[in-house]
Amino acid sequence: MKGKIIKSTGSWYQVLELETNKIFEARIRGKFKLIKTRLTNPLAVGDFVEFQLEQDDIAWITKIESRSNYLIRKSVNLSKEAHIIASNIDLACFIFTLKHPETSLGFLDRFLACCEAYNITPLILFNKIDVLHEEEIEIVKDIEFLYQEIGYNTLEISSYSKLNLDQLQEILKDKTSVFLGTQDVGNPHWLMHCNLD
């Protein structure tokens, strides 16, 4: 059977069976050969796999298909290990907020460099526009114009006022997308979105 990893939790994975859209709890059987890089996780959300069912509908993953692309987070120590965040991504969305919390342009630039390195289409989402003063909106528009000028797609959004959320939904349609933003505590946060429509 063929499926797609839609959730990873420790040694357990959720696999979406591609023909029926049924979801199975799955584990890895055997060892996967990791080619050309040292990875801390053999499977990631977005991976296409082959699996077989045993009693109680528990799935055992037997094969991983080649990835078209992937995003990784490299270790900060000297081990040179990396962790795959997500694979087979159609669109990577970066949520930029001028405040609540503040997003640094350096963080955004590192995200864009990663997308370029792994051949992933980025989209910059300028969020929480409705909480900004006029001067702050001008700052956001200047930043947005700068990134548009060098070829990146952008969209101003607000979950509170629902600004452009219908347009974003249309962009995400039939795509596997990953979202990156800064939490209120200032730490990066990843979210994988697989459109099942």
C-alpha positions in Angstrom: 0.0 0.0 0.0 1.1 3.6 -0.7 0.7 6.5 1.6 1.9 9.9 2.8 3.2 10.8 6.3 0.9 13.5 7.7 2.0 13.5 11.3 5.1 12.4 13.2 5.2 11.8 17.0 8.2 10.1 18.3 8.4 6.6 16.9 4.8 6.7 15.6 3.6 8.2 12.4 0.2 8.8 10.8 0.0 7.6 7.2 -2.7 8.8 4.8 -3.5 5.9 2.4 -3.5 7.5 -1.0 -6.4 5.6 -2.6 -8.9 5.7 0.2 -7.8 8.7 2.2 -7.9 6.5 5.3 -5.5 7.3 8.1 -3.4 4.6 9.8 -1.1 4.6 12.8 2.3 3.4 11.6 5.8 2.5 12.7 9.0 1.8 10.9 10.1 -1.7 10.1 13.8 -2.2 9.5 16.3 0.6 9.0 16.2 3.1 6.2 19.5 4.0 4.5 20.1 7.7 4.9 22.0 8.9 1.9 24.7 11.7 1.8 23.7 13.3 5.1 23.4 12.5 8.8 19.8 12.9 9.8 18.2 12.5 13.3 14.9 11.4 11.8 14.4 8.8 9.0 10.9 10.0 8.1 9.3 13.4 8.0 5.8 14.9 7.3 5.3 14.9 3.6 7.2 11.7 2.8 5.6 9.2 0.5 6.0 5.7 1.7 5.0 2.1 1.2 3.5 0.2 4.1 1.7 -3.0 5.0 -1.1 -3.7 7.5 -1.0 -6.2 10.3 -3.5 -7.0 13.0 -5.6 -4.2 14.5 -4.9 -2.1 11.4 -1.4 -1.2 12.6 0.7 -0.2 9.6 4.4 -1.0 9.2 6.4 1.3 6.9 8.6 -0.7 4.6 9.9 1.8 2.1 10.4 5.6 1.7 10.1 7.2 -1.8 12.6 9.7 -3.1 11.9 13.3 -1.9 11.4 16.1 -4.4 12.6 18.6 -1.8 12.8 19.1 1.9 13.5 21.6 4.7 16.0 20.8 7.4 17.1 22.3 10.7 20.8 21.8 11.3 22.2 21.0 14.7 23.9 23.9 16.5 26.6 21.6 17.9 29.5 20.1 16.0 27.8 16.8 15.2 26.8 18.0 11.8 23.5 16.2 12.2 20.3 17.6 10.7 16.6 17.1 11.3 14.1 17.0 8.4 11.2 19.4 9.2 9.1 18.5 6.1 9.4 17.1 2.6 7.8 17.2 -0.8 6.7 20.8 -0.2 4.8 22.8 -2.8 4.8 26.1 -0.9 6.6 27.5 2.2 4.8 30.3 3.9 6.6 32.7 6.2 4.4 34.7 8.7 6.0 38.1 9.3 4.7 40.3 12.1 6.0 43.8 12.8 5.0 43.4 16.5 3.2 41.0 18.8 5.7 39.4 18.3 8.4 41.2 16.3 9.9 39.2 13.5 13.5 40.0 12.5 14.4 40.5 8.8 17.5 38.3 9.4 15.1 35.4 10.3 13.1 36.0 7.1 16.3 36.1 5.0 17.5 32.8 6.5 14.1 31.3 5.6 14.3 32.6 2.0 17.9 31.3 1.6 16.8 27.9 2.8 13.9 27.9 0.3 16.3 28.8 -2.5 18.8 26.1 -1.4 16.1 23.3 -1.4 14.1 24.5 -4.4 10.9 25.4 -2.5 8.5 28.2 -3.5 8.2 30.8 -0.7 5.3 33.1 0.1 5.8 35.9 2.7 2.6 36.6 4.7 2.4 40.0 6.4 0.2 39.2 9.4 -1.7 41.3 12.0 -2.0 44.4 9.7 -5.1 45.4 11.5 -3.3 46.1 14.8 -0.8 48.5 13.3 -0.8 52.3 13.4 -0.5 54.3 10.1 3.3 54.7 10.5 3.8 51.0 11.2 1.7 50.1 8.1 4.0 52.2 6.0 7.0 50.3 7.4 5.4 47.0 6.5 4.6 48.2 3.0 8.2 49.4 2.5 9.4 45.9 3.6 6.9 44.2 1.4 7.9 46.3 -1.6 11.5 45.5 -1.1 10.9 41.7 -1.2 8.5 42.0 -4.1 11.2 43.9 -6.0 13.6 41.0 -5.7 11.0 38.5 -6.9 9.2 37.2 -3.9 5.4 36.8 -3.6 3.8 38.5 -0.7 0.3 38.8 0.8 -1.1 41.0 3.6 -3.4 39.0 6.0 -5.2 39.2 9.3 -6.9 36.4 11.0 -8.9 38.8 13.2 -10.4 40.9 10.3 -10.1 38.0 7.8 -8.2 40.2 5.4 -7.2 38.2 2.3 -7.8 34.8 4.0 -10.0 33.7 1.1 -7.2 34.6 -1.3 -4.7 32.6 0.9 -7.1 29.7 1.0 -7.2 29.7 -2.8 -3.4 29.8 -3.0 -3.1 26.8 -0.6 -5.7 24.7 -2.5 -4.3 21.4 -3.7 -0.8 22.1 -2.2 1.3 20.7 0.5 2.4 23.8 2.5 4.6 24.5 5.5 4.3 27.5 7.7 7.0 29.2 9.7 6.5 32.0 12.1 7.7 33.4 15.4 5.7 32.6 18.6 4.9 35.2 21.2 7.9 34.0 23.2 10.2 34.7 20.2 11.0 31.2 19.1 10.5 29.8 15.6 7.5 27.6 15.1 6.8 25.2 12.2 3.4 24.0 11.1 2.9 21.6 8.2 -0.4 21.8 6.2 -1.5 19.1 3.8 -4.5 19.9 1.7 -6.6 16.8 1.5 -9.3 18.1 -0.8 
